[in-house]
Amino acid sequence: MMINAIKEVAPEYPDVVFMWGDGAEKLATNAGSYHERIYEAQYLTGIVAGNMTKTDKIAFVAAVPSPQVIITINAFAKGAASSNPSA
């Protein structure tokens, strides 16, 4: 896994900056994390899902409950509710 590699290698190369996506844990002083703005697209997909459902039921499949995943779930749910409050 990338996180384990960064934890192991980053201290050995203090002049190199290591970055990884969707991280919440501080791995080293020369390591950081970044997040894409996927929540904006998830909001829009929620609107589409809210408009498309015929039963007012919608599912969202997600990975581990990291902060970024929770943000996207919330954005999707808000989008769905904005177009179909019954969903």
Buried (B, 14 or more C-beta within 10 A) or exposed (E): EEEEEBBEBBEEEEEEEBEBEBBEEEBBEBBBBEBEEBBEBBBEBBBEBBEEBEEEEBEBEEEEEBEBBEBBBBBBBBBBBEBBEEB
